[in-house]
Amino acid sequence: MAVPSRVVSKAKGRMRRAHIKLASPNLVECPQCHELMLAHRVCKNCGYYASKAVVEKK
């Protein structure tokens, strides 16, 4: 197995990990109620998906 010849400094390790982060969710506008929603999912506000009522809202 390979063994590192030198210890990696804290700065080098942190610089390498600086780009590892969560991406923000892709939000789109609902065509029915114009609220922001996740793409390709049922709208939580009105219950529509692809211009069809999928979930009955009270």
PDB file of N, CA, C and O in Angstrom:
ATOM      1  N   MET A   1       0.835  -1.185   0.000  1.00  0.00           N
ATOM      2  CA  MET A   1       0.000   0.000   0.000  1.00  0.00           C
ATOM      3  C   MET A   1       0.879   1.248   0.000  1.00  0.00           C
ATOM      4  O   MET A   1       1.977   1.252   0.556  1.00  0.00           O
ATOM      5  N   ALA A   2       0.382   2.292  -0.625  1.00  0.00           N
ATOM      6  CA  ALA A   2       1.136   3.533  -0.679  1.00  0.00           C
ATOM      7  C   ALA A   2       1.079   4.241   0.663  1.00  0.00           C
ATOM      8  O   ALA A   2       0.055   4.239   1.347  1.00  0.00           O
ATOM      9  N   VAL A   3       2.199   4.845   1.021  1.00  0.00           N
ATOM     10  CA  VAL A   3       2.291   5.590   2.270  1.00  0.00           C
ATOM     11  C   VAL A   3       2.740   7.005   1.918  1.00  0.00           C
ATOM     12  O   VAL A   3       3.713   7.167   1.182  1.00  0.00           O
ATOM     13  N   PRO A   4       2.054   8.042   2.427  1.00  0.00           N
ATOM     14  CA  PRO A   4       2.485   9.394   2.125  1.00  0.00           C
ATOM     15  C   PRO A   4       3.863   9.678   2.681  1.00  0.00           C
ATOM     16  O   PRO A   4       4.171   9.324   3.819  1.00  0.00           O
ATOM     17  N   SER A   5       4.707  10.331   1.858  1.00  0.00           N
ATOM     18  CA  SER A   5       6.078  10.577   2.293  1.00  0.00           C
ATOM     19  C   SER A   5       6.145  11.700   3.315  1.00  0.00           C
ATOM     20  O   SER A   5       7.057  11.726   4.141  1.00  0.00           O
ATOM     21  N   ARG A   6       5.178  12.646   3.274  1.00  0.00           N
ATOM     22  CA  ARG A   6       5.154  13.746   4.230  1.00  0.00           C
ATOM     23  C   ARG A   6       3.726  13.966   4.711  1.00  0.00           C
ATOM     24  O   ARG A   6       2.767  13.580   4.044  1.00  0.00           O
ATOM     25  N   VAL A   7       3.602  14.575   5.849  1.00  0.00           N
ATOM     26  CA  VAL A   7       2.290  14.900   6.399  1.00  0.00           C
ATOM     27  C   VAL A   7       1.750  16.122   5.642  1.00  0.00           C
ATOM     28  O   VAL A   7       2.470  17.099   5.433  1.00  0.00           O
ATOM     29  N   VAL A   8       0.499  16.057   5.244  1.00  0.00           N
ATOM     30  CA  VAL A   8      -0.131  17.174   4.552  1.00  0.00           C
ATOM     31  C   VAL A   8      -0.493  18.230   5.592  1.00  0.00           C
ATOM     32  O   VAL A   8      -1.074  17.915   6.630  1.00  0.00           O
ATOM     33  N   SER A   9      -0.144  19.491   5.305  1.00  0.00           N
ATOM     34  CA  SER A   9      -0.416  20.564   6.261  1.00  0.00           C
ATOM     35  C   SER A   9      -1.919  20.830   6.352  1.00  0.00           C
ATOM     36  O   SER A   9      -2.683  20.433   5.472  1.00  0.00           O
ATOM     37  N   LYS A  10      -2.335  21.508   7.431  1.00  0.00           N
ATOM     38  CA  LYS A  10      -3.746  21.835   7.625  1.00  0.00           C
ATOM     39  C   LYS A  10      -4.254  22.730   6.502  1.00  0.00           C
ATOM     40  O   LYS A  10      -5.385  22.572   6.044  1.00  0.00           O
ATOM     41  N   ALA A  11      -3.426  23.666   6.060  1.00  0.00           N
ATOM     42  CA  ALA A  11      -3.841  24.592   5.004  1.00  0.00           C
ATOM     43  C   ALA A  11      -4.085  23.855   3.685  1.00  0.00           C
ATOM     44  O   ALA A  11      -5.071  24.127   3.000  1.00  0.00           O
ATOM     45  N   LYS A  12      -3.201  22.930   3.325  1.00  0.00           N
ATOM     46  CA  LYS A  12      -3.364  22.172   2.066  1.00  0.00           C
ATOM     47  C   LYS A  12      -4.618  21.314   2.108  1.00  0.00           C
ATOM     48  O   LYS A  12      -5.380  21.269   1.142  1.00  0.00           O
ATOM     49  N   GLY A  13      -4.830  20.634   3.230  1.00  0.00           N
ATOM     50  CA  GLY A  13      -6.011  19.781   3.352  1.00  0.00           C
ATOM     51  C   GLY A  13      -7.293  20.581   3.292  1.00  0.00           C
ATOM     52  O   GLY A  13      -8.261  20.163   2.656  1.00  0.00           O
ATOM     53  N   ARG A  14      -7.310  21.739   3.954  1.00  0.00           N
ATOM     54  CA  ARG A  14      -8.505  22.583   3.949  1.00  0.00           C
ATOM     55  C   ARG A  14      -8.747  23.215   2.588  1.00  0.00           C
ATOM     56  O   ARG A  14      -9.898  23.392   2.187  1.00  0.00           O
ATOM     57  N   MET A  15      -7.674  23.559   1.865  1.00  0.00           N
ATOM     58  CA  MET A  15      -7.833  24.094   0.511  1.00  0.00           C
ATOM     59  C   MET A  15      -8.447  23.043  -0.411  1.00  0.00           C
ATOM     60  O   MET A  15      -9.272  23.371  -1.265  1.00  0.00           O
ATOM     61  N   ARG A  16      -8.050  21.788  -0.242  1.00  0.00           N
ATOM     62  CA  ARG A  16      -8.579  20.710  -1.069  1.00  0.00           C
ATOM     63  C   ARG A  16     -10.061  20.490  -0.777  1.00  0.00           C
ATOM     64  O   ARG A  16     -10.837  20.203  -1.689  1.00  0.00           O
ATOM     65  N   ARG A  17     -10.456  20.624   0.490  1.00  0.00           N
ATOM     66  CA  ARG A  17     -11.846  20.387   0.869  1.00  0.00           C
ATOM     67  C   ARG A  17     -12.745  21.600   0.697  1.00  0.00           C
ATOM     68  O   ARG A  17     -13.943  21.512   0.967  1.00  0.00           O
ATOM     69  N   ALA A  18     -12.210  22.720   0.260  1.00  0.00           N
ATOM     70  CA  ALA A  18     -12.992  23.953   0.158  1.00  0.00           C
ATOM     71  C   ALA A  18     -14.114  23.831  -0.869  1.00  0.00           C
ATOM     72  O   ALA A  18     -15.105  24.553  -0.764  1.00  0.00           O
ATOM     73  N   HIS A  19     -13.995  22.946  -1.856  1.00  0.00           N
ATOM     74  CA  HIS A  19     -14.985  22.833  -2.920  1.00  0.00           C
ATOM     75  C   HIS A  19     -16.006  21.738  -2.652  1.00  0.00           C
ATOM     76  O   HIS A  19     -16.919  21.538  -3.454  1.00  0.00           O
ATOM     77  N   ILE A  20     -15.869  21.029  -1.543  1.00  0.00           N
ATOM     78  CA  ILE A  20     -16.820  19.977  -1.198  1.00  0.00           C
ATOM     79  C   ILE A  20     -17.933  20.619  -0.386  1.00  0.00           C
ATOM     80  O   ILE A  20     -17.756  20.877   0.805  1.00  0.00           O
ATOM     81  N   LYS A  21     -19.075  20.881  -1.010  1.00  0.00           N
ATOM     82  CA  LYS A  21     -20.185  21.521  -0.324  1.00  0.00           C
ATOM     83  C   LYS A  21     -21.496  21.110  -0.978  1.00  0.00           C
ATOM     84  O   LYS A  21     -21.502  20.575  -2.086  1.00  0.00           O
ATOM     85  N   LEU A  22     -22.586  21.355  -0.301  1.00  0.00           N
ATOM     86  CA  LEU A  22     -23.903  21.030  -0.821  1.00  0.00           C
ATOM     87  C   LEU A  22     -24.334  22.055  -1.867  1.00  0.00           C
ATOM     88  O   LEU A  22     -24.058  23.248  -1.736  1.00  0.00           O
ATOM     89  N   ALA A  23     -25.005  21.578  -2.894  1.00  0.00           N
ATOM     90  CA  ALA A  23     -25.539  22.473  -3.925  1.00  0.00           C
ATOM     91  C   ALA A  23     -26.961  22.871  -3.530  1.00  0.00           C
ATOM     92  O   ALA A  23     -27.677  22.084  -2.911  1.00  0.00           O
ATOM     93  N   SER A  24     -27.366  24.076  -3.884  1.00  0.00           N
ATOM     94  CA  SER A  24     -28.722  24.522  -3.574  1.00  0.00           C
ATOM     95  C   SER A  24     -29.716  23.796  -4.488  1.00  0.00           C
ATOM     96  O   SER A  24     -29.382  23.485  -5.631  1.00  0.00           O
ATOM     97  N   PRO A  25     -30.934  23.523  -3.999  1.00  0.00           N
ATOM     98  CA  PRO A  25     -31.906  22.808  -4.833  1.00  0.00           C
ATOM     99  C   PRO A  25     -32.352  23.652  -6.010  1.00  0.00           C
ATOM    100  O   PRO A  25     -32.408  24.878  -5.921  1.00  0.00           O
ATOM    101  N   ASN A  26     -32.674  22.983  -7.127  1.00  0.00           N
ATOM    102  CA  ASN A  26     -33.120  23.664  -8.331  1.00  0.00           C
ATOM    103  C   ASN A  26     -34.610  23.959  -8.202  1.00  0.00           C
ATOM    104  O   ASN A  26     -35.438  23.059  -8.339  1.00  0.00           O
ATOM    105  N   LEU A  27     -34.949  25.219  -7.938  1.00  0.00           N
ATOM    106  CA  LEU A  27     -36.341  25.611  -7.763  1.00  0.00           C
ATOM    107  C   LEU A  27     -36.881  26.214  -9.057  1.00  0.00           C
ATOM    108  O   LEU A  27     -36.206  27.002  -9.719  1.00  0.00           O
ATOM    109  N   VAL A  28     -38.113  25.829  -9.406  1.00  0.00           N
ATOM    110  CA  VAL A  28     -38.794  26.369 -10.583  1.00  0.00           C
ATOM    111  C   VAL A  28     -40.156  26.903 -10.143  1.00  0.00           C
ATOM    112  O   VAL A  28     -40.628  26.592  -9.049  1.00  0.00           O
ATOM    113  N   GLU A  29     -40.775  27.697 -10.993  1.00  0.00           N
ATOM    114  CA  GLU A  29     -42.074  28.273 -10.671  1.00  0.00           C
ATOM    115  C   GLU A  29     -43.192  27.320 -11.075  1.00  0.00           C
ATOM    116  O   GLU A  29     -43.182  26.775 -12.178  1.00  0.00           O
ATOM    117  N   CYS A  30     -44.144  27.123 -10.191  1.00  0.00           N
ATOM    118  CA  CYS A  30     -45.302  26.264 -10.472  1.00  0.00           C
ATOM    119  C   CYS A  30     -46.186  26.961 -11.503  1.00  0.00           C
ATOM    120  O   CYS A  30     -46.493  28.141 -11.332  1.00  0.00           O
ATOM    121  N   PRO A  31     -46.605  26.274 -12.566  1.00  0.00           N
ATOM    122  CA  PRO A  31     -47.448  26.913 -13.577  1.00  0.00           C
ATOM    123  C   PRO A  31     -48.854  27.244 -13.081  1.00  0.00           C
ATOM    124  O   PRO A  31     -49.525  28.094 -13.667  1.00  0.00           O
ATOM    125  N   GLN A  32     -49.313  26.587 -12.010  1.00  0.00           N
ATOM    126  CA  GLN A  32     -50.662  26.820 -11.490  1.00  0.00           C
ATOM    127  C   GLN A  32     -50.708  27.983 -10.500  1.00  0.00           C
ATOM    128  O   GLN A  32     -51.455  28.942 -10.691  1.00  0.00           O
ATOM    129  N   CYS A  33     -49.897  27.889  -9.435  1.00  0.00           N
ATOM    130  CA  CYS A  33     -49.992  28.876  -8.353  1.00  0.00           C
ATOM    131  C   CYS A  33     -48.801  29.832  -8.317  1.00  0.00           C
ATOM    132  O   CYS A  33     -48.794  30.770  -7.519  1.00  0.00           O
ATOM    133  N   HIS A  34     -47.802  29.615  -9.159  1.00  0.00           N
ATOM    134  CA  HIS A  34     -46.624  30.470  -9.286  1.00  0.00           C
ATOM    135  C   HIS A  34     -45.754  30.510  -8.023  1.00  0.00           C
ATOM    136  O   HIS A  34     -45.027  31.477  -7.799  1.00  0.00           O
ATOM    137  N   GLU A  35     -45.831  29.472  -7.211  1.00  0.00           N
ATOM    138  CA  GLU A  35     -44.935  29.339  -6.058  1.00  0.00           C
ATOM    139  C   GLU A  35     -43.680  28.602  -6.505  1.00  0.00           C
ATOM    140  O   GLU A  35     -43.709  27.873  -7.496  1.00  0.00           O
ATOM    141  N   LEU A  36     -42.584  28.786  -5.785  1.00  0.00           N
ATOM    142  CA  LEU A  36     -41.364  28.046  -6.090  1.00  0.00           C
ATOM    143  C   LEU A  36     -41.504  26.618  -5.594  1.00  0.00           C
ATOM    144  O   LEU A  36     -41.987  26.378  -4.488  1.00  0.00           O
ATOM    145  N   MET A  37     -41.072  25.663  -6.430  1.00  0.00           N
ATOM    146  CA  MET A  37     -41.162  24.243  -6.079  1.00  0.00           C
ATOM    147  C   MET A  37     -39.967  23.516  -6.659  1.00  0.00           C
ATOM    148  O   MET A  37     -39.271  24.049  -7.524  1.00  0.00           O
ATOM    149  N   LEU A  38     -39.726  22.305  -6.190  1.00  0.00           N
ATOM    150  CA  LEU A  38     -38.663  21.481  -6.739  1.00  0.00           C
ATOM    151  C   LEU A  38     -39.086  20.978  -8.117  1.00  0.00           C
ATOM    152  O   LEU A  38     -40.250  20.642  -8.330  1.00  0.00           O
ATOM    153  N   ALA A  39     -38.145  20.929  -9.041  1.00  0.00           N
ATOM    154  CA  ALA A  39     -38.440  20.498 -10.400  1.00  0.00           C
ATOM    155  C   ALA A  39     -38.837  19.020 -10.432  1.00  0.00           C
ATOM    156  O   ALA A  39     -38.278  18.211  -9.691  1.00  0.00           O
ATOM    157  N   HIS A  40     -39.781  18.673 -11.272  1.00  0.00           N
ATOM    158  CA  HIS A  40     -40.247  17.293 -11.497  1.00  0.00           C
ATOM    159  C   HIS A  40     -40.861  16.674 -10.250  1.00  0.00           C
ATOM    160  O   HIS A  40     -40.741  15.469 -10.032  1.00  0.00           O
ATOM    161  N   ARG A  41     -41.524  17.497  -9.425  1.00  0.00           N
ATOM    162  CA  ARG A  41     -42.200  17.004  -8.234  1.00  0.00           C
ATOM    163  C   ARG A  41     -43.550  17.704  -8.098  1.00  0.00           C
ATOM    164  O   ARG A  41     -43.777  18.755  -8.698  1.00  0.00           O
ATOM    165  N   VAL A  42     -44.442  17.113  -7.305  1.00  0.00           N
ATOM    166  CA  VAL A  42     -45.751  17.706  -7.070  1.00  0.00           C
ATOM    167  C   VAL A  42     -45.569  18.982  -6.252  1.00  0.00           C
ATOM    168  O   VAL A  42     -44.777  19.016  -5.311  1.00  0.00           O
ATOM    169  N   CYS A  43     -46.304  20.024  -6.615  1.00  0.00           N
ATOM    170  CA  CYS A  43     -46.240  21.293  -5.891  1.00  0.00           C
ATOM    171  C   CYS A  43     -46.832  21.099  -4.501  1.00  0.00           C
ATOM    172  O   CYS A  43     -47.926  20.553  -4.360  1.00  0.00           O
ATOM    173  N   LYS A  44     -46.113  21.544  -3.476  1.00  0.00           N
ATOM    174  CA  LYS A  44     -46.604  21.397  -2.101  1.00  0.00           C
ATOM    175  C   LYS A  44     -47.721  22.375  -1.795  1.00  0.00           C
ATOM    176  O   LYS A  44     -48.505  22.154  -0.871  1.00  0.00           O
ATOM    177  N   ASN A  45     -47.801  23.446  -2.555  1.00  0.00           N
ATOM    178  CA  ASN A  45     -48.806  24.472  -2.283  1.00  0.00           C
ATOM    179  C   ASN A  45     -50.166  24.103  -2.873  1.00  0.00           C
ATOM    180  O   ASN A  45     -51.177  24.168  -2.173  1.00  0.00           O
ATOM    181  N   CYS A  46     -50.207  23.717  -4.147  1.00  0.00           N
ATOM    182  CA  CYS A  46     -51.502  23.473  -4.797  1.00  0.00           C
ATOM    183  C   CYS A  46     -51.753  21.998  -5.124  1.00  0.00           C
ATOM    184  O   CYS A  46     -52.898  21.631  -5.386  1.00  0.00           O
ATOM    185  N   GLY A  47     -50.734  21.143  -5.118  1.00  0.00           N
ATOM    186  CA  GLY A  47     -50.928  19.722  -5.376  1.00  0.00           C
ATOM    187  C   GLY A  47     -50.975  19.349  -6.838  1.00  0.00           C
ATOM    188  O   GLY A  47     -51.428  18.253  -7.167  1.00  0.00           O
ATOM    189  N   TYR A  48     -50.524  20.220  -7.736  1.00  0.00           N
ATOM    190  CA  TYR A  48     -50.548  19.948  -9.168  1.00  0.00           C
ATOM    191  C   TYR A  48     -49.182  19.460  -9.649  1.00  0.00           C
ATOM    192  O   TYR A  48     -48.144  19.843  -9.110  1.00  0.00           O
ATOM    193  N   TYR A  49     -49.206  18.605 -10.676  1.00  0.00           N
ATOM    194  CA  TYR A  49     -47.997  18.167 -11.361  1.00  0.00           C
ATOM    195  C   TYR A  49     -48.325  18.034 -12.838  1.00  0.00           C
ATOM    196  O   TYR A  49     -49.261  17.318 -13.192  1.00  0.00           O
ATOM    197  N   ALA A  50     -47.589  18.696 -13.698  1.00  0.00           N
ATOM    198  CA  ALA A  50     -47.786  18.679 -15.149  1.00  0.00           C
ATOM    199  C   ALA A  50     -49.219  19.089 -15.502  1.00  0.00           C
ATOM    200  O   ALA A  50     -49.862  18.448 -16.334  1.00  0.00           O
ATOM    201  N   SER A  51     -49.714  20.150 -14.872  1.00  0.00           N
ATOM    202  CA  SER A  51     -51.047  20.721 -15.115  1.00  0.00           C
ATOM    203  C   SER A  51     -52.181  19.761 -14.776  1.00  0.00           C
ATOM    204  O   SER A  51     -53.282  19.906 -15.307  1.00  0.00           O
ATOM    205  N   LYS A  52     -51.943  18.796 -13.916  1.00  0.00           N
ATOM    206  CA  LYS A  52     -52.968  17.862 -13.469  1.00  0.00           C
ATOM    207  C   LYS A  52     -53.000  17.838 -11.954  1.00  0.00           C
ATOM    208  O   LYS A  52     -51.953  17.864 -11.307  1.00  0.00           O
ATOM    209  N   ALA A  53     -54.215  17.786 -11.376  1.00  0.00           N
ATOM    210  CA  ALA A  53     -54.345  17.696  -9.914  1.00  0.00           C
ATOM    211  C   ALA A  53     -53.978  16.295  -9.480  1.00  0.00           C
ATOM    212  O   ALA A  53     -54.658  15.336  -9.843  1.00  0.00           O
ATOM    213  N   VAL A  54     -52.912  16.162  -8.708  1.00  0.00           N
ATOM    214  CA  VAL A  54     -52.433  14.859  -8.265  1.00  0.00           C
ATOM    215  C   VAL A  54     -52.795  14.643  -6.803  1.00  0.00           C
ATOM    216  O   VAL A  54     -53.196  13.546  -6.414  1.00  0.00           O
ATOM    217  N   VAL A  55     -52.654  15.691  -5.991  1.00  0.00           N
ATOM    218  CA  VAL A  55     -52.934  15.611  -4.568  1.00  0.00           C
ATOM    219  C   VAL A  55     -54.079  16.573  -4.268  1.00  0.00           C
ATOM    220  O   VAL A  55     -54.060  17.735  -4.674  1.00  0.00           O
ATOM    221  N   GLU A  56     -55.070  16.063  -3.551  1.00  0.00           N
ATOM    222  CA  GLU A  56     -56.225  16.884  -3.179  1.00  0.00           C
ATOM    223  C   GLU A  56     -55.846  17.772  -1.987  1.00  0.00           C
ATOM    224  O   GLU A  56     -55.450  17.271  -0.934  1.00  0.00           O
ATOM    225  N   LYS A  57     -55.972  19.099  -2.161  1.00  0.00           N
ATOM    226  CA  LYS A  57     -55.668  20.034  -1.075  1.00  0.00           C
ATOM    227  C   LYS A  57     -56.978  20.505  -0.466  1.00  0.00           C
ATOM    228  O   LYS A  57     -57.956  20.740  -1.175  1.00  0.00           O
ATOM    229  N   LYS A  58     -56.987  20.644   0.870  1.00  0.00           N
ATOM    230  CA  LYS A  58     -58.209  21.092   1.558  1.00  0.00           C
ATOM    231  C   LYS A  58     -58.278  22.590   1.580  1.00  0.00           C
ATOM    232  O   LYS A  58     -59.231  23.156   2.115  1.00  0.00           O
TER     233      LYS A  58
END
